[in-house]
Amino acid sequence: MIVAFSISPTSGDETGSVSEAVAAAVRVVKESGLPYELNSMFTNVEGEWDEVMAVVKRAVDVVAEVSPRVGLVLKADIRPGWDGQLTAKVERVERLLEQG
């Protein structure tokens, strides 16, 4: 499965930045060893249901340590028996774009 998720703490440091809290959440994903990619809106992670959901929960938990309220947006592509789709889905579209 692939999960795209975004975690939003309600507050950040005195400049209003939430980057440190988000970095802590992404660090959890990185340390999980699961394939992932980061973009400006979401973190995408691929793996089995239990391992992906455990990573999302740990990421929320580290943000909750510094924020009294945490927002979570999550979208999942659940397709048992398929892996490597984090990059394969993009590659298929890019091939079609190259064909014109």
C-alpha positions in Angstrom: 0.0 0.0 0.0 1.0 3.6 -0.5 0.0 6.2 2.0 0.2 9.9 1.4 -0.1 11.8 4.7 0.4 15.3 6.0 0.7 16.2 9.6 0.0 19.7 10.8 0.9 20.9 14.3 -1.2 23.8 15.5 1.8 25.8 16.5 5.5 26.0 15.8 8.4 28.1 17.1 8.1 31.8 17.8 8.4 32.6 14.1 5.3 30.6 13.4 7.3 27.9 11.5 6.2 24.3 11.9 9.3 23.0 10.0 11.0 21.5 13.0 7.9 19.5 14.0 7.4 18.3 10.4 11.1 17.4 10.2 10.7 15.3 13.3 7.8 13.4 11.7 9.7 12.9 8.5 12.7 11.6 10.5 10.4 8.9 11.9 9.5 7.9 8.3 13.1 7.9 7.2 14.2 5.8 10.1 11.5 3.2 9.4 13.4 2.0 6.4 10.3 2.0 4.3 10.4 3.5 0.8 9.2 7.1 1.0 9.3 10.4 -0.8 8.8 13.9 0.5 7.1 16.8 -1.3 5.9 20.2 -0.3 2.4 18.9 0.6 2.7 15.3 1.7 5.0 12.5 2.7 4.4 9.3 0.7 5.4 6.0 2.2 5.0 2.4 0.9 4.7 -0.9 2.8 2.3 -3.3 4.4 -0.7 -2.0 6.2 0.5 -2.5 9.8 4.0 -1.2 9.2 2.8 1.9 7.3 0.1 2.7 9.9 2.6 2.2 12.7 4.9 4.8 11.1 2.1 7.3 10.6 1.1 6.9 14.3 4.7 7.4 15.5 5.0 10.5 13.3 1.8 11.9 14.8 3.1 11.1 18.3 6.4 13.0 17.8 4.5 16.0 16.6 2.1 15.8 19.5 5.1 16.0 21.8 5.5 19.7 20.8 2.0 20.6 19.8 -1.2 20.5 21.8 -3.3 19.7 18.7 -2.3 17.8 15.6 -4.1 17.6 12.2 -3.6 14.5 10.0 -4.7 14.2 6.4 -4.2 10.6 5.0 -4.9 9.1 1.6 -4.2 5.4 1.0 -3.9 3.3 -2.2 -4.5 -0.3 -0.9 -3.5 -2.8 -3.5 -2.4 -6.1 -1.9 0.4 -8.0 -3.7 1.9 -4.9 -5.4 5.1 -3.2 -4.2 7.5 -0.8 -5.8 4.5 1.3 -6.9 5.8 4.5 -5.2 8.0 5.0 -8.3 6.4 2.7 -10.8 3.2 4.7 -11.0 5.1 7.9 -11.8 7.3 6.1 -14.3 4.2 4.9 -16.2 2.8 8.4 -16.5 6.2 9.8 -17.5 6.5 7.2 -20.3 3.1 8.2 -21.7 4.0 11.9 -21.5 7.2 11.2 -23.6 5.1 9.5 -26.2 3.2 12.7 -26.7 
